[in-house]
Amino acid sequence: MSRVLIIVGLVIVAVGILWPWLTRLGLGRLPGDILIERENFTIYIPFTTGLLLSVALSAILWILNR
């Protein structure tokens, strides 16, 4: 279990470091992501991006377990 947590942490760090390049791919601004902008605040809810990343991660883990 600790190995999995370390790997997940490293992946999160890698995504954080690579975020400027990942935004060029269009992640974070997909149709289905909700963006509400008002005078004093902005709310961003990435439904589609989260779903896409979840499916991709599930597929990768499924392939690795085979």
PDB file as gemmi writes it, atoms N, CA and C in Angstrom:
CRYST1    1.000    1.000    1.000  90.00  90.00  90.00 P 1                      
ATOM      1  N   MET A   1       0.822  -1.194   0.000  1.00  0.00           N  
ATOM      2  CA  MET A   1       0.000   0.000   0.000  1.00  0.00           C  
ATOM      3  C   MET A   1       0.869   1.262   0.000  1.00  0.00           C  
ATOM      4  N   SER A   2       1.961   1.247   0.744  1.00  0.00           N  
ATOM      5  CA  SER A   2       2.797   2.441   0.803  1.00  0.00           C  
ATOM      6  C   SER A   2       3.449   2.723  -0.551  1.00  0.00           C  
ATOM      7  N   ARG A   3       3.781   1.666  -1.288  1.00  0.00           N  
ATOM      8  CA  ARG A   3       4.375   1.851  -2.614  1.00  0.00           C  
ATOM      9  C   ARG A   3       3.384   2.540  -3.549  1.00  0.00           C  
ATOM     10  N   VAL A   4       2.127   2.164  -3.461  1.00  0.00           N  
ATOM     11  CA  VAL A   4       1.088   2.765  -4.307  1.00  0.00           C  
ATOM     12  C   VAL A   4       0.938   4.247  -3.967  1.00  0.00           C  
ATOM     13  N   LEU A   5       0.936   4.583  -2.676  1.00  0.00           N  
ATOM     14  CA  LEU A   5       0.809   5.986  -2.280  1.00  0.00           C  
ATOM     15  C   LEU A   5       1.992   6.819  -2.744  1.00  0.00           C  
ATOM     16  N   ILE A   6       3.178   6.257  -2.691  1.00  0.00           N  
ATOM     17  CA  ILE A   6       4.363   6.979  -3.164  1.00  0.00           C  
ATOM     18  C   ILE A   6       4.271   7.213  -4.666  1.00  0.00           C  
ATOM     19  N   ILE A   7       3.832   6.216  -5.414  1.00  0.00           N  
ATOM     20  CA  ILE A   7       3.703   6.357  -6.868  1.00  0.00           C  
ATOM     21  C   ILE A   7       2.639   7.393  -7.211  1.00  0.00           C  
ATOM     22  N   VAL A   8       1.506   7.350  -6.509  1.00  0.00           N  
ATOM     23  CA  VAL A   8       0.440   8.338  -6.754  1.00  0.00           C  
ATOM     24  C   VAL A   8       0.958   9.745  -6.447  1.00  0.00           C  
ATOM     25  N   GLY A   9       1.695   9.897  -5.369  1.00  0.00           N  
ATOM     26  CA  GLY A   9       2.274  11.200  -5.030  1.00  0.00           C  
ATOM     27  C   GLY A   9       3.234  11.696  -6.093  1.00  0.00           C  
ATOM     28  N   LEU A  10       4.073  10.806  -6.602  1.00  0.00           N  
ATOM     29  CA  LEU A  10       5.007  11.193  -7.663  1.00  0.00           C  
ATOM     30  C   LEU A  10       4.286  11.578  -8.950  1.00  0.00           C  
ATOM     31  N   VAL A  11       3.207  10.880  -9.254  1.00  0.00           N  
ATOM     32  CA  VAL A  11       2.418  11.220 -10.440  1.00  0.00           C  
ATOM     33  C   VAL A  11       1.785  12.597 -10.274  1.00  0.00           C  
ATOM     34  N   ILE A  12       1.271  12.890  -9.087  1.00  0.00           N  
ATOM     35  CA  ILE A  12       0.676  14.211  -8.845  1.00  0.00           C  
ATOM     36  C   ILE A  12       1.726  15.308  -8.975  1.00  0.00           C  
ATOM     37  N   VAL A  13       2.921  15.076  -8.454  1.00  0.00           N  
ATOM     38  CA  VAL A  13       4.006  16.051  -8.587  1.00  0.00           C  
ATOM     39  C   VAL A  13       4.374  16.237 -10.059  1.00  0.00           C  
ATOM     40  N   ALA A  14       4.467  15.138 -10.800  1.00  0.00           N  
ATOM     41  CA  ALA A  14       4.814  15.220 -12.229  1.00  0.00           C  
ATOM     42  C   ALA A  14       3.763  16.006 -13.004  1.00  0.00           C  
ATOM     43  N   VAL A  15       2.493  15.767 -12.724  1.00  0.00           N  
ATOM     44  CA  VAL A  15       1.424  16.506 -13.404  1.00  0.00           C  
ATOM     45  C   VAL A  15       1.508  17.987 -13.054  1.00  0.00           C  
ATOM     46  N   GLY A  16       1.803  18.288 -11.797  1.00  0.00           N  
ATOM     47  CA  GLY A  16       1.951  19.684 -11.396  1.00  0.00           C  
ATOM     48  C   GLY A  16       3.090  20.378 -12.113  1.00  0.00           C  
ATOM     49  N   ILE A  17       4.193  19.672 -12.273  1.00  0.00           N  
ATOM     50  CA  ILE A  17       5.345  20.252 -12.970  1.00  0.00           C  
ATOM     51  C   ILE A  17       5.069  20.410 -14.460  1.00  0.00           C  
ATOM     52  N   LEU A  18       4.382  19.436 -15.037  1.00  0.00           N  
ATOM     53  CA  LEU A  18       4.114  19.453 -16.480  1.00  0.00           C  
ATOM     54  C   LEU A  18       2.836  20.205 -16.856  1.00  0.00           C  
ATOM     55  N   TRP A  19       2.136  20.799 -15.886  1.00  0.00           N  
ATOM     56  CA  TRP A  19       0.843  21.427 -16.151  1.00  0.00           C  
ATOM     57  C   TRP A  19       0.879  22.472 -17.264  1.00  0.00           C  
ATOM     58  N   PRO A  20       1.899  23.354 -17.352  1.00  0.00           N  
ATOM     59  CA  PRO A  20       1.898  24.332 -18.451  1.00  0.00           C  
ATOM     60  C   PRO A  20       1.846  23.676 -19.837  1.00  0.00           C  
ATOM     61  N   TRP A  21       2.469  22.530 -19.989  1.00  0.00           N  
ATOM     62  CA  TRP A  21       2.454  21.841 -21.280  1.00  0.00           C  
ATOM     63  C   TRP A  21       1.176  21.038 -21.462  1.00  0.00           C  
ATOM     64  N   LEU A  22       0.622  20.526 -20.365  1.00  0.00           N  
ATOM     65  CA  LEU A  22      -0.617  19.759 -20.456  1.00  0.00           C  
ATOM     66  C   LEU A  22      -1.807  20.637 -20.833  1.00  0.00           C  
ATOM     67  N   THR A  23      -1.796  21.898 -20.426  1.00  0.00           N  
ATOM     68  CA  THR A  23      -2.903  22.783 -20.774  1.00  0.00           C  
ATOM     69  C   THR A  23      -2.924  23.072 -22.274  1.00  0.00           C  
ATOM     70  N   ARG A  24      -1.793  22.959 -22.928  1.00  0.00           N  
ATOM     71  CA  ARG A  24      -1.753  23.149 -24.387  1.00  0.00           C  
ATOM     72  C   ARG A  24      -2.478  22.026 -25.120  1.00  0.00           C  
ATOM     73  N   LEU A  25      -2.632  20.867 -24.468  1.00  0.00           N  
ATOM     74  CA  LEU A  25      -3.354  19.739 -25.071  1.00  0.00           C  
ATOM     75  C   LEU A  25      -4.869  19.926 -25.008  1.00  0.00           C  
ATOM     76  N   GLY A  26      -5.324  20.903 -24.235  1.00  0.00           N  
ATOM     77  CA  GLY A  26      -6.753  21.157 -24.132  1.00  0.00           C  
ATOM     78  C   GLY A  26      -7.389  20.585 -22.878  1.00  0.00           C  
ATOM     79  N   LEU A  27      -6.606  19.910 -22.047  1.00  0.00           N  
ATOM     80  CA  LEU A  27      -7.172  19.400 -20.803  1.00  0.00           C  
ATOM     81  C   LEU A  27      -7.552  20.568 -19.907  1.00  0.00           C  
ATOM     82  N   GLY A  28      -8.717  20.480 -19.310  1.00  0.00           N  
ATOM     83  CA  GLY A  28      -9.168  21.544 -18.431  1.00  0.00           C  
ATOM     84  C   GLY A  28     -10.154  22.483 -19.086  1.00  0.00           C  
ATOM     85  N   ARG A  29     -10.305  22.406 -20.362  1.00  0.00           N  
ATOM     86  CA  ARG A  29     -11.270  23.265 -21.074  1.00  0.00           C  
ATOM     87  C   ARG A  29     -12.102  22.437 -22.052  1.00  0.00           C  
ATOM     88  N   LEU A  30     -12.489  21.260 -21.643  1.00  0.00           N  
ATOM     89  CA  LEU A  30     -13.262  20.373 -22.501  1.00  0.00           C  
ATOM     90  C   LEU A  30     -14.749  20.707 -22.411  1.00  0.00           C  
ATOM     91  N   PRO A  31     -15.528  20.372 -23.436  1.00  0.00           N  
ATOM     92  CA  PRO A  31     -16.980  20.535 -23.338  1.00  0.00           C  
ATOM     93  C   PRO A  31     -17.498  19.674 -22.192  1.00  0.00           C  
ATOM     94  N   GLY A  32     -18.325  20.229 -21.357  1.00  0.00           N  
ATOM     95  CA  GLY A  32     -18.834  19.513 -20.200  1.00  0.00           C  
ATOM     96  C   GLY A  32     -18.194  19.993 -18.912  1.00  0.00           C  
ATOM     97  N   ASP A  33     -17.058  20.673 -19.000  1.00  0.00           N  
ATOM     98  CA  ASP A  33     -16.469  21.296 -17.819  1.00  0.00           C  
ATOM     99  C   ASP A  33     -17.257  22.576 -17.532  1.00  0.00           C  
ATOM    100  N   ILE A  34     -17.549  22.796 -16.261  1.00  0.00           N  
ATOM    101  CA  ILE A  34     -18.386  23.932 -15.877  1.00  0.00           C  
ATOM    102  C   ILE A  34     -17.496  25.068 -15.388  1.00  0.00           C  
ATOM    103  N   LEU A  35     -17.710  26.243 -15.941  1.00  0.00           N  
ATOM    104  CA  LEU A  35     -16.978  27.443 -15.544  1.00  0.00           C  
ATOM    105  C   LEU A  35     -17.991  28.543 -15.274  1.00  0.00           C  
ATOM    106  N   ILE A  36     -18.037  29.021 -14.029  1.00  0.00           N  
ATOM    107  CA  ILE A  36     -18.931  30.107 -13.644  1.00  0.00           C  
ATOM    108  C   ILE A  36     -18.070  31.280 -13.209  1.00  0.00           C  
ATOM    109  N   GLU A  37     -18.189  32.384 -13.921  1.00  0.00           N  
ATOM    110  CA  GLU A  37     -17.422  33.586 -13.589  1.00  0.00           C  
ATOM    111  C   GLU A  37     -18.384  34.694 -13.193  1.00  0.00           C  
ATOM    112  N   ARG A  38     -18.161  35.242 -12.037  1.00  0.00           N  
ATOM    113  CA  ARG A  38     -18.931  36.377 -11.535  1.00  0.00           C  
ATOM    114  C   ARG A  38     -17.959  37.500 -11.191  1.00  0.00           C  
ATOM    115  N   GLU A  39     -18.487  38.584 -10.651  1.00  0.00           N  
ATOM    116  CA  GLU A  39     -17.632  39.722 -10.323  1.00  0.00           C  
ATOM    117  C   GLU A  39     -16.541  39.358  -9.324  1.00  0.00           C  
ATOM    118  N   ASN A  40     -16.915  38.681  -8.247  1.00  0.00           N  
ATOM    119  CA  ASN A  40     -15.978  38.477  -7.149  1.00  0.00           C  
ATOM    120  C   ASN A  40     -15.393  37.079  -7.059  1.00  0.00           C  
ATOM    121  N   PHE A  41     -15.850  36.164  -7.891  1.00  0.00           N  
ATOM    122  CA  PHE A  41     -15.338  34.800  -7.775  1.00  0.00           C  
ATOM    123  C   PHE A  41     -15.474  34.051  -9.085  1.00  0.00           C  
ATOM    124  N   THR A  42     -14.727  32.976  -9.168  1.00  0.00           N  
ATOM    125  CA  THR A  42     -14.775  32.071 -10.312  1.00  0.00           C  
ATOM    126  C   THR A  42     -14.828  30.650  -9.787  1.00  0.00           C  
ATOM    127  N   ILE A  43     -15.748  29.853 -10.324  1.00  0.00           N  
ATOM    128  CA  ILE A  43     -15.859  28.441  -9.947  1.00  0.00           C  
ATOM    129  C   ILE A  43     -15.609  27.616 -11.198  1.00  0.00           C  
ATOM    130  N   TYR A  44     -14.706  26.659 -11.072  1.00  0.00           N  
ATOM    131  CA  TYR A  44     -14.394  25.768 -12.185  1.00  0.00           C  
ATOM    132  C   TYR A  44     -14.590  24.333 -11.721  1.00  0.00           C  
ATOM    133  N   ILE A  45     -15.468  23.579 -12.385  1.00  0.00           N  
ATOM    134  CA  ILE A  45     -15.752  22.192 -12.042  1.00  0.00           C  
ATOM    135  C   ILE A  45     -15.453  21.342 -13.278  1.00  0.00           C  
ATOM    136  N   PRO A  46     -14.327  20.615 -13.275  1.00  0.00           N  
ATOM    137  CA  PRO A  46     -13.893  19.861 -14.464  1.00  0.00           C  
ATOM    138  C   PRO A  46     -14.514  18.464 -14.560  1.00  0.00           C  
ATOM    139  N   PHE A  47     -15.816  18.383 -14.816  1.00  0.00           N  
ATOM    140  CA  PHE A  47     -16.490  17.086 -14.915  1.00  0.00           C  
ATOM    141  C   PHE A  47     -15.913  16.217 -16.028  1.00  0.00           C  
ATOM    142  N   THR A  48     -15.870  16.739 -17.233  1.00  0.00           N  
ATOM    143  CA  THR A  48     -15.420  15.955 -18.379  1.00  0.00           C  
ATOM    144  C   THR A  48     -13.932  15.616 -18.280  1.00  0.00           C  
ATOM    145  N   THR A  49     -13.135  16.550 -17.852  1.00  0.00           N  
ATOM    146  CA  THR A  49     -11.705  16.291 -17.696  1.00  0.00           C  
ATOM    147  C   THR A  49     -11.475  15.198 -16.661  1.00  0.00           C  
ATOM    148  N   GLY A  50     -12.185  15.269 -15.547  1.00  0.00           N  
ATOM    149  CA  GLY A  50     -12.061  14.246 -14.514  1.00  0.00           C  
ATOM    150  C   GLY A  50     -12.496  12.879 -14.997  1.00  0.00           C  
ATOM    151  N   LEU A  51     -13.580  12.839 -15.757  1.00  0.00           N  
ATOM    152  CA  LEU A  51     -14.073  11.579 -16.307  1.00  0.00           C  
ATOM    153  C   LEU A  51     -13.069  10.991 -17.295  1.00  0.00           C  
ATOM    154  N   LEU A  52     -12.522  11.818 -18.155  1.00  0.00           N  
ATOM    155  CA  LEU A  52     -11.538  11.362 -19.135  1.00  0.00           C  
ATOM    156  C   LEU A  52     -10.275  10.832 -18.456  1.00  0.00           C  
ATOM    157  N   LEU A  53      -9.782  11.550 -17.452  1.00  0.00           N  
ATOM    158  CA  LEU A  53      -8.600  11.095 -16.735  1.00  0.00           C  
ATOM    159  C   LEU A  53      -8.877   9.815 -15.955  1.00  0.00           C  
ATOM    160  N   SER A  54     -10.076   9.683 -15.417  1.00  0.00           N  
ATOM    161  CA  SER A  54     -10.446   8.475 -14.684  1.00  0.00           C  
ATOM    162  C   SER A  54     -10.481   7.258 -15.605  1.00  0.00           C  
ATOM    163  N   VAL A  55     -11.045   7.415 -16.782  1.00  0.00           N  
ATOM    164  CA  VAL A  55     -11.096   6.313 -17.745  1.00  0.00           C  
ATOM    165  C   VAL A  55      -9.686   5.946 -18.205  1.00  0.00           C  
ATOM    166  N   ALA A  56      -8.865   6.941 -18.467  1.00  0.00           N  
ATOM    167  CA  ALA A  56      -7.489   6.672 -18.911  1.00  0.00           C  
ATOM    168  C   ALA A  56      -6.689   5.964 -17.817  1.00  0.00           C  
ATOM    169  N   LEU A  57      -6.810   6.425 -16.589  1.00  0.00           N  
ATOM    170  CA  LEU A  57      -6.091   5.794 -15.489  1.00  0.00           C  
ATOM    171  C   LEU A  57      -6.594   4.378 -15.238  1.00  0.00           C  
ATOM    172  N   SER A  58      -7.895   4.176 -15.321  1.00  0.00           N  
ATOM    173  CA  SER A  58      -8.456   2.830 -15.150  1.00  0.00           C  
ATOM    174  C   SER A  58      -7.945   1.876 -16.233  1.00  0.00           C  
ATOM    175  N   ALA A  59      -7.866   2.356 -17.464  1.00  0.00           N  
ATOM    176  CA  ALA A  59      -7.367   1.526 -18.559  1.00  0.00           C  
ATOM    177  C   ALA A  59      -5.893   1.185 -18.359  1.00  0.00           C  
ATOM    178  N   ILE A  60      -5.105   2.149 -17.934  1.00  0.00           N  
ATOM    179  CA  ILE A  60      -3.684   1.901 -17.692  1.00  0.00           C  
ATOM    180  C   ILE A  60      -3.496   0.883 -16.579  1.00  0.00           C  
ATOM    181  N   LEU A  61      -4.219   1.037 -15.473  1.00  0.00           N  
ATOM    182  CA  LEU A  61      -4.102   0.109 -14.362  1.00  0.00           C  
ATOM    183  C   LEU A  61      -4.609  -1.286 -14.750  1.00  0.00           C  
ATOM    184  N   TRP A  62      -5.650  -1.368 -15.559  1.00  0.00           N  
ATOM    185  CA  TRP A  62      -6.168  -2.645 -16.012  1.00  0.00           C  
ATOM    186  C   TRP A  62      -5.124  -3.379 -16.874  1.00  0.00           C  
ATOM    187  N   ILE A  63      -4.466  -2.639 -17.753  1.00  0.00           N  
ATOM    188  CA  ILE A  63      -3.433  -3.219 -18.604  1.00  0.00           C  
ATOM    189  C   ILE A  63      -2.250  -3.676 -17.752  1.00  0.00           C  
ATOM    190  N   LEU A  64      -1.855  -2.899 -16.748  1.00  0.00           N  
ATOM    191  CA  LEU A  64      -0.722  -3.268 -15.905  1.00  0.00           C  
ATOM    192  C   LEU A  64      -1.025  -4.497 -15.040  1.00  0.00           C  
ATOM    193  N   ASN A  65      -2.279  -4.698 -14.656  1.00  0.00           N  
ATOM    194  CA  ASN A  65      -2.648  -5.851 -13.837  1.00  0.00           C  
ATOM    195  C   ASN A  65      -2.755  -7.144 -14.631  1.00  0.00           C  
ATOM    196  N   ARG A  66      -2.855  -7.059 -15.934  1.00  0.00           N  
ATOM    197  CA  ARG A  66      -2.972  -8.262 -16.752  1.00  0.00           C  
ATOM    198  C   ARG A  66      -1.643  -8.863 -16.849  1.00  0.00           C  
TER     199      ARG A  66                                                      
END                                                                             
